[in-house]
């Protein structure tokens, strides 16, 4: 089912909700890009598990990749939860398509039924919104966990 273009273009993001700090924008981008790395690391953990089961003796590489499978699954869940916590639906969708699904911004624009130019504008706004909310979300996660 195609996405309703009117929903994407009519909901505005308040200017005070956006972050213009370059460091914060970089941090949120790194945080979101960590999803793709977690997918690759999870795949590597599963290969290590299979190798560990198949090789006799004490030879094991498991855990050498920076965390076990549950660690990387939790990282992926945290990123999805953060995206879901954002208040703007169009921002959520664009960030989800781009960072979680792995679509290019151009392909995500097709899914959202918006122009390529508007998709890049929306990504910029979505990252600014996410950058403003990431520290608050991380603080809430530390308190709850």
HELIX and SHEET records of a PDB file:
HELIX    1   1 UNK A    5  UNK A   10  1                                   6    
HELIX    2   2 UNK A   15  UNK A   17  5                                   3    
HELIX    3   3 UNK A   22  UNK A   54  1                                  33    
HELIX    4   4 UNK A   69  UNK A   85  1                                  17    
HELIX    5   5 UNK A   89  UNK A   95  1                                   7    
HELIX    6   6 UNK A   96  UNK A  101  3                                   6    
HELIX    7   7 UNK A  105  UNK A  112  1                                   8    
HELIX    8   8 UNK A  116  UNK A  144  1                                  29    
END                                                                             
